[in-house]
Amino acid sequence: MFHLIWMFIIGIVVGLLARWFTPGAQHMGLLMTGIVGIVGSYIGGFIARLFSKPAEGQMFHPAGIILSVIGAVILLVIMRYIQ
């Protein structure tokens, strides 16, 4: 249970950094910022998986903070074009 709370806290930090790097105004609350950060982390993990395979037994590639922010920025740009 605690890892879900920790994942959401890191998601908020990643989402805030992505919103800071993305030009324009994003009108979303703290909950949506955390969700953007978490989904951005999964996108960053997918990008990392394209370049190197994860260790045996892991389903996901650990993206790290930089790739998580890049994934969240990609998500925010896609969200802007959809709206």
PyMOL Python script that loads the backbone (N, CA, C, O; Angstrom):
from pymol import cmd

cmd.read_pdbstr("""\
ATOM      1  N   MET A   1       0.821  -1.194   0.000  1.00  0.00           N
ATOM      2  CA  MET A   1       0.000   0.000   0.000  1.00  0.00           C
ATOM      3  C   MET A   1       0.869   1.263   0.000  1.00  0.00           C
ATOM      4  O   MET A   1       0.558   2.250  -0.666  1.00  0.00           O
ATOM      5  N   PHE A   2       1.970   1.203   0.768  1.00  0.00           N
ATOM      6  CA  PHE A   2       2.812   2.390   0.858  1.00  0.00           C
ATOM      7  C   PHE A   2       3.490   2.704  -0.465  1.00  0.00           C
ATOM      8  O   PHE A   2       3.757   3.869  -0.761  1.00  0.00           O
ATOM      9  N   HIS A   3       3.775   1.667  -1.277  1.00  0.00           N
ATOM     10  CA  HIS A   3       4.414   1.924  -2.560  1.00  0.00           C
ATOM     11  C   HIS A   3       3.479   2.666  -3.510  1.00  0.00           C
ATOM     12  O   HIS A   3       3.953   3.402  -4.375  1.00  0.00           O
ATOM     13  N   LEU A   4       2.165   2.493  -3.375  1.00  0.00           N
ATOM     14  CA  LEU A   4       1.220   3.249  -4.202  1.00  0.00           C
ATOM     15  C   LEU A   4       1.218   4.733  -3.824  1.00  0.00           C
ATOM     16  O   LEU A   4       1.134   5.602  -4.692  1.00  0.00           O
ATOM     17  N   ILE A   5       1.311   5.008  -2.541  1.00  0.00           N
ATOM     18  CA  ILE A   5       1.375   6.398  -2.090  1.00  0.00           C
ATOM     19  C   ILE A   5       2.682   7.039  -2.561  1.00  0.00           C
ATOM     20  O   ILE A   5       2.690   8.184  -3.012  1.00  0.00           O
ATOM     21  N   TRP A   6       3.784   6.294  -2.452  1.00  0.00           N
ATOM     22  CA  TRP A   6       5.077   6.797  -2.900  1.00  0.00           C
ATOM     23  C   TRP A   6       5.067   7.039  -4.414  1.00  0.00           C
ATOM     24  O   TRP A   6       5.618   8.033  -4.886  1.00  0.00           O
ATOM     25  N   MET A   7       4.438   6.128  -5.178  1.00  0.00           N
ATOM     26  CA  MET A   7       4.338   6.287  -6.623  1.00  0.00           C
ATOM     27  C   MET A   7       3.541   7.549  -6.972  1.00  0.00           C
ATOM     28  O   MET A   7       3.892   8.256  -7.916  1.00  0.00           O
ATOM     29  N   PHE A   8       2.492   7.832  -6.233  1.00  0.00           N
ATOM     30  CA  PHE A   8       1.699   9.024  -6.493  1.00  0.00           C
ATOM     31  C   PHE A   8       2.474  10.296  -6.154  1.00  0.00           C
ATOM     32  O   PHE A   8       2.373  11.291  -6.871  1.00  0.00           O
ATOM     33  N   ILE A   9       3.241  10.271  -5.075  1.00  0.00           N
ATOM     34  CA  ILE A   9       4.048  11.447  -4.705  1.00  0.00           C
ATOM     35  C   ILE A   9       5.093  11.725  -5.775  1.00  0.00           C
ATOM     36  O   ILE A   9       5.273  12.876  -6.174  1.00  0.00           O
ATOM     37  N   ILE A  10       5.783  10.694  -6.246  1.00  0.00           N
ATOM     38  CA  ILE A  10       6.758  10.868  -7.324  1.00  0.00           C
ATOM     39  C   ILE A  10       6.036  11.303  -8.602  1.00  0.00           C
ATOM     40  O   ILE A  10       6.566  12.107  -9.369  1.00  0.00           O
ATOM     41  N   GLY A  11       4.839  10.781  -8.833  1.00  0.00           N
ATOM     42  CA  GLY A  11       4.047  11.192  -9.994  1.00  0.00           C
ATOM     43  C   GLY A  11       3.703  12.670  -9.962  1.00  0.00           C
ATOM     44  O   GLY A  11       3.691  13.326 -11.004  1.00  0.00           O
ATOM     45  N   ILE A  12       3.425  13.197  -8.791  1.00  0.00           N
ATOM     46  CA  ILE A  12       3.140  14.625  -8.663  1.00  0.00           C
ATOM     47  C   ILE A  12       4.378  15.444  -9.012  1.00  0.00           C
ATOM     48  O   ILE A  12       4.285  16.446  -9.721  1.00  0.00           O
ATOM     49  N   VAL A  13       5.532  15.019  -8.516  1.00  0.00           N
ATOM     50  CA  VAL A  13       6.781  15.738  -8.816  1.00  0.00           C
ATOM     51  C   VAL A  13       7.075  15.693 -10.317  1.00  0.00           C
ATOM     52  O   VAL A  13       7.416  16.711 -10.919  1.00  0.00           O
ATOM     53  N   VAL A  14       6.940  14.511 -10.912  1.00  0.00           N
ATOM     54  CA  VAL A  14       7.180  14.370 -12.352  1.00  0.00           C
ATOM     55  C   VAL A  14       6.173  15.196 -13.146  1.00  0.00           C
ATOM     56  O   VAL A  14       6.542  15.862 -14.113  1.00  0.00           O
ATOM     57  N   GLY A  15       4.911  15.158 -12.747  1.00  0.00           N
ATOM     58  CA  GLY A  15       3.884  15.940 -13.433  1.00  0.00           C
ATOM     59  C   GLY A  15       4.132  17.441 -13.334  1.00  0.00           C
ATOM     60  O   GLY A  15       3.934  18.172 -14.304  1.00  0.00           O
ATOM     61  N   LEU A  16       4.563  17.898 -12.166  1.00  0.00           N
ATOM     62  CA  LEU A  16       4.872  19.321 -12.012  1.00  0.00           C
ATOM     63  C   LEU A  16       6.055  19.740 -12.876  1.00  0.00           C
ATOM     64  O   LEU A  16       6.036  20.810 -13.485  1.00  0.00           O
ATOM     65  N   LEU A  17       7.090  18.894 -12.930  1.00  0.00           N
ATOM     66  CA  LEU A  17       8.234  19.206 -13.791  1.00  0.00           C
ATOM     67  C   LEU A  17       7.826  19.224 -15.266  1.00  0.00           C
ATOM     68  O   LEU A  17       8.262  20.089 -16.025  1.00  0.00           O
ATOM     69  N   ALA A  18       6.995  18.272 -15.661  1.00  0.00           N
ATOM     70  CA  ALA A  18       6.540  18.230 -17.058  1.00  0.00           C
ATOM     71  C   ALA A  18       5.687  19.448 -17.390  1.00  0.00           C
ATOM     72  O   ALA A  18       5.806  20.007 -18.480  1.00  0.00           O
ATOM     73  N   ARG A  19       4.832  19.863 -16.464  1.00  0.00           N
ATOM     74  CA  ARG A  19       4.019  21.060 -16.706  1.00  0.00           C
ATOM     75  C   ARG A  19       4.889  22.303 -16.784  1.00  0.00           C
ATOM     76  O   ARG A  19       4.562  23.245 -17.507  1.00  0.00           O
ATOM     77  N   TRP A  20       5.995  22.315 -16.047  1.00  0.00           N
ATOM     78  CA  TRP A  20       6.905  23.453 -16.071  1.00  0.00           C
ATOM     79  C   TRP A  20       7.650  23.529 -17.403  1.00  0.00           C
ATOM     80  O   TRP A  20       7.880  24.620 -17.923  1.00  0.00           O
ATOM     81  N   PHE A  21       8.028  22.371 -17.957  1.00  0.00           N
ATOM     82  CA  PHE A  21       8.762  22.343 -19.219  1.00  0.00           C
ATOM     83  C   PHE A  21       7.859  22.530 -20.440  1.00  0.00           C
ATOM     84  O   PHE A  21       8.329  22.974 -21.487  1.00  0.00           O
ATOM     85  N   THR A  22       6.578  22.200 -20.323  1.00  0.00           N
ATOM     86  CA  THR A  22       5.653  22.299 -21.451  1.00  0.00           C
ATOM     87  C   THR A  22       5.120  23.724 -21.530  1.00  0.00           C
ATOM     88  O   THR A  22       4.591  24.243 -20.547  1.00  0.00           O
ATOM     89  N   PRO A  23       5.257  24.370 -22.706  1.00  0.00           N
ATOM     90  CA  PRO A  23       4.760  25.738 -22.821  1.00  0.00           C
ATOM     91  C   PRO A  23       3.234  25.789 -22.788  1.00  0.00           C
ATOM     92  O   PRO A  23       2.557  24.827 -23.151  1.00  0.00           O
ATOM     93  N   GLY A  24       2.720  26.905 -22.356  1.00  0.00           N
ATOM     94  CA  GLY A  24       1.276  27.096 -22.287  1.00  0.00           C
ATOM     95  C   GLY A  24       0.738  26.738 -20.914  1.00  0.00           C
ATOM     96  O   GLY A  24       1.459  26.238 -20.050  1.00  0.00           O
ATOM     97  N   ALA A  25      -0.542  27.005 -20.738  1.00  0.00           N
ATOM     98  CA  ALA A  25      -1.182  26.758 -19.449  1.00  0.00           C
ATOM     99  C   ALA A  25      -1.926  25.425 -19.491  1.00  0.00           C
ATOM    100  O   ALA A  25      -2.688  25.159 -20.420  1.00  0.00           O
ATOM    101  N   GLN A  26      -1.701  24.606 -18.494  1.00  0.00           N
ATOM    102  CA  GLN A  26      -2.437  23.364 -18.326  1.00  0.00           C
ATOM    103  C   GLN A  26      -3.316  23.536 -17.096  1.00  0.00           C
ATOM    104  O   GLN A  26      -2.817  23.685 -15.981  1.00  0.00           O
ATOM    105  N   HIS A  27      -4.600  23.513 -17.304  1.00  0.00           N
ATOM    106  CA  HIS A  27      -5.530  23.710 -16.196  1.00  0.00           C
ATOM    107  C   HIS A  27      -5.927  22.350 -15.645  1.00  0.00           C
ATOM    108  O   HIS A  27      -6.883  21.728 -16.110  1.00  0.00           O
ATOM    109  N   MET A  28      -5.171  21.896 -14.637  1.00  0.00           N
ATOM    110  CA  MET A  28      -5.465  20.619 -13.996  1.00  0.00           C
ATOM    111  C   MET A  28      -5.082  20.709 -12.533  1.00  0.00           C
ATOM    112  O   MET A  28      -4.206  21.481 -12.144  1.00  0.00           O
ATOM    113  N   GLY A  29      -5.747  19.918 -11.749  1.00  0.00           N
ATOM    114  CA  GLY A  29      -5.485  19.920 -10.321  1.00  0.00           C
ATOM    115  C   GLY A  29      -4.347  18.995  -9.933  1.00  0.00           C
ATOM    116  O   GLY A  29      -3.644  18.453 -10.786  1.00  0.00           O
ATOM    117  N   LEU A  30      -4.181  18.827  -8.634  1.00  0.00           N
ATOM    118  CA  LEU A  30      -3.096  18.014  -8.101  1.00  0.00           C
ATOM    119  C   LEU A  30      -3.285  16.538  -8.444  1.00  0.00           C
ATOM    120  O   LEU A  30      -2.311  15.843  -8.736  1.00  0.00           O
ATOM    121  N   LEU A  31      -4.515  16.055  -8.414  1.00  0.00           N
ATOM    122  CA  LEU A  31      -4.787  14.655  -8.736  1.00  0.00           C
ATOM    123  C   LEU A  31      -4.443  14.363 -10.195  1.00  0.00           C
ATOM    124  O   LEU A  31      -3.794  13.359 -10.487  1.00  0.00           O
ATOM    125  N   MET A  32      -4.866  15.221 -11.102  1.00  0.00           N
ATOM    126  CA  MET A  32      -4.568  15.018 -12.522  1.00  0.00           C
ATOM    127  C   MET A  32      -3.077  15.172 -12.805  1.00  0.00           C
ATOM    128  O   MET A  32      -2.544  14.487 -13.677  1.00  0.00           O
ATOM    129  N   THR A  33      -2.402  16.055 -12.088  1.00  0.00           N
ATOM    130  CA  THR A  33      -0.953  16.209 -12.235  1.00  0.00           C
ATOM    131  C   THR A  33      -0.242  14.923 -11.828  1.00  0.00           C
ATOM    132  O   THR A  33       0.706  14.504 -12.492  1.00  0.00           O
ATOM    133  N   GLY A  34      -0.689  14.299 -10.749  1.00  0.00           N
ATOM    134  CA  GLY A  34      -0.113  13.025 -10.323  1.00  0.00           C
ATOM    135  C   GLY A  34      -0.357  11.915 -11.328  1.00  0.00           C
ATOM    136  O   GLY A  34       0.529  11.100 -11.586  1.00  0.00           O
ATOM    137  N   ILE A  35      -1.555  11.881 -11.897  1.00  0.00           N
ATOM    138  CA  ILE A  35      -1.875  10.868 -12.905  1.00  0.00           C
ATOM    139  C   ILE A  35      -1.033  11.072 -14.155  1.00  0.00           C
ATOM    140  O   ILE A  35      -0.554  10.102 -14.741  1.00  0.00           O
ATOM    141  N   VAL A  36      -0.843  12.328 -14.574  1.00  0.00           N
ATOM    142  CA  VAL A  36       0.015  12.617 -15.724  1.00  0.00           C
ATOM    143  C   VAL A  36       1.439  12.161 -15.448  1.00  0.00           C
ATOM    144  O   VAL A  36       2.091  11.613 -16.337  1.00  0.00           O
ATOM    145  N   GLY A  37       1.927  12.375 -14.245  1.00  0.00           N
ATOM    146  CA  GLY A  37       3.276  11.929 -13.882  1.00  0.00           C
ATOM    147  C   GLY A  37       3.418  10.421 -13.893  1.00  0.00           C
ATOM    148  O   GLY A  37       4.438   9.899 -14.344  1.00  0.00           O
ATOM    149  N   ILE A  38       2.409   9.708 -13.402  1.00  0.00           N
ATOM    150  CA  ILE A  38       2.463   8.247 -13.376  1.00  0.00           C
ATOM    151  C   ILE A  38       2.398   7.682 -14.789  1.00  0.00           C
ATOM    152  O   ILE A  38       3.177   6.794 -15.135  1.00  0.00           O
ATOM    153  N   VAL A  39       1.481   8.184 -15.609  1.00  0.00           N
ATOM    154  CA  VAL A  39       1.379   7.709 -16.990  1.00  0.00           C
ATOM    155  C   VAL A  39       2.632   8.096 -17.775  1.00  0.00           C
ATOM    156  O   VAL A  39       3.097   7.326 -18.615  1.00  0.00           O
ATOM    157  N   GLY A  40       3.174   9.270 -17.509  1.00  0.00           N
ATOM    158  CA  GLY A  40       4.422   9.680 -18.144  1.00  0.00           C
ATOM    159  C   GLY A  40       5.570   8.763 -17.785  1.00  0.00           C
ATOM    160  O   GLY A  40       6.459   8.526 -18.602  1.00  0.00           O
ATOM    161  N   SER A  41       5.558   8.244 -16.567  1.00  0.00           N
ATOM    162  CA  SER A  41       6.588   7.299 -16.157  1.00  0.00           C
ATOM    163  C   SER A  41       6.473   5.994 -16.939  1.00  0.00           C
ATOM    164  O   SER A  41       7.488   5.407 -17.314  1.00  0.00           O
ATOM    165  N   TYR A  42       5.252   5.537 -17.188  1.00  0.00           N
ATOM    166  CA  TYR A  42       5.070   4.337 -18.001  1.00  0.00           C
ATOM    167  C   TYR A  42       5.506   4.575 -19.452  1.00  0.00           C
ATOM    168  O   TYR A  42       6.097   3.694 -20.076  1.00  0.00           O
ATOM    169  N   ILE A  43       5.213   5.763 -19.983  1.00  0.00           N
ATOM    170  CA  ILE A  43       5.660   6.098 -21.331  1.00  0.00           C
ATOM    171  C   ILE A  43       7.186   6.155 -21.370  1.00  0.00           C
ATOM    172  O   ILE A  43       7.794   5.658 -22.318  1.00  0.00           O
ATOM    173  N   GLY A  44       7.806   6.747 -20.366  1.00  0.00           N
ATOM    174  CA  GLY A  44       9.264   6.782 -20.280  1.00  0.00           C
ATOM    175  C   GLY A  44       9.863   5.388 -20.168  1.00  0.00           C
ATOM    176  O   GLY A  44      10.921   5.121 -20.738  1.00  0.00           O
ATOM    177  N   GLY A  45       9.198   4.497 -19.440  1.00  0.00           N
ATOM    178  CA  GLY A  45       9.656   3.116 -19.352  1.00  0.00           C
ATOM    179  C   GLY A  45       9.567   2.400 -20.686  1.00  0.00           C
ATOM    180  O   GLY A  45      10.427   1.582 -21.015  1.00  0.00           O
ATOM    181  N   PHE A  46       8.525   2.706 -21.462  1.00  0.00           N
ATOM    182  CA  PHE A  46       8.402   2.132 -22.799  1.00  0.00           C
ATOM    183  C   PHE A  46       9.518   2.633 -23.710  1.00  0.00           C
ATOM    184  O   PHE A  46      10.073   1.865 -24.496  1.00  0.00           O
ATOM    185  N   ILE A  47       9.846   3.916 -23.607  1.00  0.00           N
ATOM    186  CA  ILE A  47      10.950   4.475 -24.397  1.00  0.00           C
ATOM    187  C   ILE A  47      12.267   3.814 -24.002  1.00  0.00           C
ATOM    188  O   ILE A  47      13.079   3.485 -24.867  1.00  0.00           O
ATOM    189  N   ALA A  48      12.484   3.616 -22.706  1.00  0.00           N
ATOM    190  CA  ALA A  48      13.709   2.960 -22.239  1.00  0.00           C
ATOM    191  C   ALA A  48      13.767   1.513 -22.702  1.00  0.00           C
ATOM    192  O   ALA A  48      14.844   0.989 -22.985  1.00  0.00           O
ATOM    193  N   ARG A  49      12.614   0.870 -22.779  1.00  0.00           N
ATOM    194  CA  ARG A  49      12.560  -0.528 -23.226  1.00  0.00           C
ATOM    195  C   ARG A  49      12.945  -0.656 -24.696  1.00  0.00           C
ATOM    196  O   ARG A  49      13.429  -1.707 -25.117  1.00  0.00           O
ATOM    197  N   LEU A  50      12.738   0.393 -25.478  1.00  0.00           N
ATOM    198  CA  LEU A  50      13.133   0.356 -26.878  1.00  0.00           C
ATOM    199  C   LEU A  50      14.654   0.294 -27.036  1.00  0.00           C
ATOM    200  O   LEU A  50      15.154  -0.274 -28.007  1.00  0.00           O
ATOM    201  N   PHE A  51      15.380   0.868 -26.097  1.00  0.00           N
ATOM    202  CA  PHE A  51      16.832   0.932 -26.195  1.00  0.00           C
ATOM    203  C   PHE A  51      17.546  -0.197 -25.448  1.00  0.00           C
ATOM    204  O   PHE A  51      18.621  -0.628 -25.863  1.00  0.00           O
ATOM    205  N   SER A  52      16.962  -0.676 -24.358  1.00  0.00           N
ATOM    206  CA  SER A  52      17.581  -1.779 -23.627  1.00  0.00           C
ATOM    207  C   SER A  52      16.483  -2.609 -22.974  1.00  0.00           C
ATOM    208  O   SER A  52      15.430  -2.093 -22.599  1.00  0.00           O
ATOM    209  N   LYS A  53      16.748  -3.879 -22.849  1.00  0.00           N
ATOM    210  CA  LYS A  53      15.780  -4.793 -22.251  1.00  0.00           C
ATOM    211  C   LYS A  53      15.878  -4.732 -20.727  1.00  0.00           C
ATOM    212  O   LYS A  53      16.969  -4.566 -20.182  1.00  0.00           O
ATOM    213  N   PRO A  54      14.731  -4.867 -20.030  1.00  0.00           N
ATOM    214  CA  PRO A  54      14.778  -4.885 -18.564  1.00  0.00           C
ATOM    215  C   PRO A  54      15.397  -6.189 -18.059  1.00  0.00           C
ATOM    216  O   PRO A  54      15.526  -7.159 -18.805  1.00  0.00           O
ATOM    217  N   ALA A  55      15.769  -6.194 -16.804  1.00  0.00           N
ATOM    218  CA  ALA A  55      16.357  -7.384 -16.185  1.00  0.00           C
ATOM    219  C   ALA A  55      15.342  -8.525 -16.169  1.00  0.00           C
ATOM    220  O   ALA A  55      14.135  -8.300 -16.246  1.00  0.00           O
ATOM    221  N   GLU A  56      15.842  -9.730 -16.069  1.00  0.00           N
ATOM    222  CA  GLU A  56      14.976 -10.907 -16.046  1.00  0.00           C
ATOM    223  C   GLU A  56      13.997 -10.844 -14.880  1.00  0.00           C
ATOM    224  O   GLU A  56      14.375 -10.514 -13.756  1.00  0.00           O
ATOM    225  N   GLY A  57      12.754 -11.160 -15.155  1.00  0.00           N
ATOM    226  CA  GLY A  57      11.732 -11.178 -14.120  1.00  0.00           C
ATOM    227  C   GLY A  57      11.015  -9.863 -13.919  1.00  0.00           C
ATOM    228  O   GLY A  57      10.029  -9.823 -13.184  1.00  0.00           O
ATOM    229  N   GLN A  58      11.464  -8.785 -14.538  1.00  0.00           N
ATOM    230  CA  GLN A  58      10.794  -7.493 -14.409  1.00  0.00           C
ATOM    231  C   GLN A  58       9.840  -7.292 -15.578  1.00  0.00           C
ATOM    232  O   GLN A  58      10.189  -7.546 -16.731  1.00  0.00           O
ATOM    233  N   MET A  59       8.635  -6.833 -15.267  1.00  0.00           N
ATOM    234  CA  MET A  59       7.670  -6.558 -16.329  1.00  0.00           C
ATOM    235  C   MET A  59       7.945  -5.218 -16.973  1.00  0.00           C
ATOM    236  O   MET A  59       7.760  -5.055 -18.179  1.00  0.00           O
ATOM    237  N   PHE A  60       8.387  -4.253 -16.177  1.00  0.00           N
ATOM    238  CA  PHE A  60       8.595  -2.902 -16.662  1.00  0.00           C
ATOM    239  C   PHE A  60      10.050  -2.512 -16.530  1.00  0.00           C
ATOM    240  O   PHE A  60      10.775  -3.049 -15.693  1.00  0.00           O
ATOM    241  N   HIS A  61      10.470  -1.584 -17.353  1.00  0.00           N
ATOM    242  CA  HIS A  61      11.822  -1.046 -17.296  1.00  0.00           C
ATOM    243  C   HIS A  61      11.804   0.158 -16.359  1.00  0.00           C
ATOM    244  O   HIS A  61      10.944   1.025 -16.513  1.00  0.00           O
ATOM    245  N   PRO A  62      12.713   0.246 -15.400  1.00  0.00           N
ATOM    246  CA  PRO A  62      12.731   1.431 -14.540  1.00  0.00           C
ATOM    247  C   PRO A  62      13.164   2.658 -15.338  1.00  0.00           C
ATOM    248  O   PRO A  62      14.304   2.736 -15.795  1.00  0.00           O
ATOM    249  N   ALA A  63      12.273   3.594 -15.499  1.00  0.00           N
ATOM    250  CA  ALA A  63      12.508   4.719 -16.397  1.00  0.00           C
ATOM    251  C   ALA A  63      13.458   5.749 -15.800  1.00  0.00           C
ATOM    252  O   ALA A  63      14.299   6.292 -16.517  1.00  0.00           O
ATOM    253  N   GLY A  64      13.346   6.024 -14.537  1.00  0.00           N
ATOM    254  CA  GLY A  64      14.129   7.095 -13.957  1.00  0.00           C
ATOM    255  C   GLY A  64      13.386   8.412 -14.096  1.00  0.00           C
ATOM    256  O   GLY A  64      12.399   8.508 -14.826  1.00  0.00           O
ATOM    257  N   ILE A  65      13.861   9.406 -13.404  1.00  0.00           N
ATOM    258  CA  ILE A  65      13.153  10.686 -13.341  1.00  0.00           C
ATOM    259  C   ILE A  65      13.200  11.429 -14.673  1.00  0.00           C
ATOM    260  O   ILE A  65      12.221  12.073 -15.052  1.00  0.00           O
ATOM    261  N   ILE A  66      14.315  11.349 -15.385  1.00  0.00           N
ATOM    262  CA  ILE A  66      14.446  12.110 -16.637  1.00  0.00           C
ATOM    263  C   ILE A  66      13.514  11.552 -17.703  1.00  0.00           C
ATOM    264  O   ILE A  66      12.783  12.309 -18.342  1.00  0.00           O
ATOM    265  N   LEU A  67      13.531  10.234 -17.904  1.00  0.00           N
ATOM    266  CA  LEU A  67      12.637   9.644 -18.894  1.00  0.00           C
ATOM    267  C   LEU A  67      11.178   9.752 -18.473  1.00  0.00           C
ATOM    268  O   LEU A  67      10.295   9.818 -19.329  1.00  0.00           O
ATOM    269  N   SER A  68      10.911   9.770 -17.184  1.00  0.00           N
ATOM    270  CA  SER A  68       9.536   9.960 -16.720  1.00  0.00           C
ATOM    271  C   SER A  68       9.034  11.354 -17.080  1.00  0.00           C
ATOM    272  O   SER A  68       7.892  11.512 -17.514  1.00  0.00           O
ATOM    273  N   VAL A  69       9.879  12.358 -16.903  1.00  0.00           N
ATOM    274  CA  VAL A  69       9.495  13.725 -17.268  1.00  0.00           C
ATOM    275  C   VAL A  69       9.314  13.839 -18.783  1.00  0.00           C
ATOM    276  O   VAL A  69       8.377  14.489 -19.247  1.00  0.00           O
ATOM    277  N   ILE A  70      10.204  13.212 -19.552  1.00  0.00           N
ATOM    278  CA  ILE A  70      10.065  13.239 -21.013  1.00  0.00           C
ATOM    279  C   ILE A  70       8.761  12.569 -21.436  1.00  0.00           C
ATOM    280  O   ILE A  70       8.062  13.077 -22.313  1.00  0.00           O
ATOM    281  N   GLY A  71       8.430  11.440 -20.826  1.00  0.00           N
ATOM    282  CA  GLY A  71       7.169  10.768 -21.125  1.00  0.00           C
ATOM    283  C   GLY A  71       5.963  11.611 -20.752  1.00  0.00           C
ATOM    284  O   GLY A  71       4.970  11.623 -21.480  1.00  0.00           O
ATOM    285  N   ALA A  72       6.031  12.317 -19.627  1.00  0.00           N
ATOM    286  CA  ALA A  72       4.924  13.173 -19.206  1.00  0.00           C
ATOM    287  C   ALA A  72       4.782  14.385 -20.128  1.00  0.00           C
ATOM    288  O   ALA A  72       3.665  14.825 -20.400  1.00  0.00           O
ATOM    289  N   VAL A  73       5.903  14.927 -20.612  1.00  0.00           N
ATOM    290  CA  VAL A  73       5.827  16.040 -21.569  1.00  0.00           C
ATOM    291  C   VAL A  73       5.180  15.561 -22.863  1.00  0.00           C
ATOM    292  O   VAL A  73       4.349  16.264 -23.438  1.00  0.00           O
ATOM    293  N   ILE A  74       5.555  14.368 -23.325  1.00  0.00           N
ATOM    294  CA  ILE A  74       4.924  13.803 -24.523  1.00  0.00           C
ATOM    295  C   ILE A  74       3.431  13.646 -24.307  1.00  0.00           C
ATOM    296  O   ILE A  74       2.638  13.962 -25.195  1.00  0.00           O
ATOM    297  N   LEU A  75       3.035  13.158 -23.132  1.00  0.00           N
ATOM    298  CA  LEU A  75       1.614  13.003 -22.822  1.00  0.00           C
ATOM    299  C   LEU A  75       0.889  14.346 -22.814  1.00  0.00           C
ATOM    300  O   LEU A  75      -0.223  14.443 -23.331  1.00  0.00           O
ATOM    301  N   LEU A  76       1.499  15.382 -22.236  1.00  0.00           N
ATOM    302  CA  LEU A  76       0.861  16.699 -22.201  1.00  0.00           C
ATOM    303  C   LEU A  76       0.707  17.281 -23.598  1.00  0.00           C
ATOM    304  O   LEU A  76      -0.303  17.922 -23.888  1.00  0.00           O
ATOM    305  N   VAL A  77       1.689  17.071 -24.468  1.00  0.00           N
ATOM    306  CA  VAL A  77       1.578  17.558 -25.851  1.00  0.00           C
ATOM    307  C   VAL A  77       0.459  16.826 -26.583  1.00  0.00           C
ATOM    308  O   VAL A  77      -0.308  17.443 -27.322  1.00  0.00           O
ATOM    309  N   ILE A  78       0.365  15.516 -26.380  1.00  0.00           N
ATOM    310  CA  ILE A  78      -0.720  14.748 -27.007  1.00  0.00           C
ATOM    311  C   ILE A  78      -2.072  15.208 -26.480  1.00  0.00           C
ATOM    312  O   ILE A  78      -3.025  15.353 -27.245  1.00  0.00           O
ATOM    313  N   MET A  79      -2.156  15.438 -25.162  1.00  0.00           N
ATOM    314  CA  MET A  79      -3.412  15.914 -24.571  1.00  0.00           C
ATOM    315  C   MET A  79      -3.820  17.267 -25.141  1.00  0.00           C
ATOM    316  O   MET A  79      -5.006  17.520 -25.354  1.00  0.00           O
ATOM    317  N   ARG A  80      -2.837  18.144 -25.391  1.00  0.00           N
ATOM    318  CA  ARG A  80      -3.132  19.463 -25.945  1.00  0.00           C
ATOM    319  C   ARG A  80      -3.703  19.343 -27.362  1.00  0.00           C
ATOM    320  O   ARG A  80      -4.641  20.058 -27.716  1.00  0.00           O
ATOM    321  N   TYR A  81      -3.140  18.443 -28.169  1.00  0.00           N
ATOM    322  CA  TYR A  81      -3.636  18.283 -29.539  1.00  0.00           C
ATOM    323  C   TYR A  81      -4.986  17.596 -29.599  1.00  0.00           C
ATOM    324  O   TYR A  81      -5.761  17.842 -30.523  1.00  0.00           O
ATOM    325  N   ILE A  82      -5.279  16.742 -28.636  1.00  0.00           N
ATOM    326  CA  ILE A  82      -6.590  16.071 -28.603  1.00  0.00           C
ATOM    327  C   ILE A  82      -7.683  17.061 -28.192  1.00  0.00           C
ATOM    328  O   ILE A  82      -8.796  17.012 -28.716  1.00  0.00           O
ATOM    329  N   GLN A  83      -7.369  17.948 -27.265  1.00  0.00           N
ATOM    330  CA  GLN A  83      -8.374  18.913 -26.826  1.00  0.00           C
ATOM    331  C   GLN A  83      -8.451  19.983 -27.839  1.00  0.00           C
ATOM    332  O   GLN A  83      -9.236  20.919 -27.690  1.00  0.00           O
TER     333      GLN A  83
END
""", "prot")
cmd.dss("prot")
cmd.show_as("cartoon", "prot")
cmd.util.cbc("prot")
cmd.orient("prot")
